[in-house]
Amino acid sequence: MPALREFAERSLWFSRAYAPMAFTLPSHMTLFTGLHPESHGVTNQKEALSDELPTLAELLHRRGYRTAAAVGSSWLKADF
């Protein structure tokens, strides 16, 4: 517990946090693009993000950063 307590003391805590939508996929696309679901177009679990919209990882990659992902959720695979 001491390590966890120390981590908590150094952490930022939010008393309220909101997701842009109740679905996982649109919410993640918002995290990856910085756009509201109505702007990035993924508003349900059946749509995919347009190839025309860059994600933060793609923007960083274009500027020479190495980016990677370890994905355990099917909603975060390349299909979407």
Secondary structure, DSSP 8 states (H G I E B T S, - for coil): -HHHHHHHHHS---S----SSSSHHHHHHHHHHS--HHHH---STT----TTS--HHHHHHHTT--------SGGGSTT-
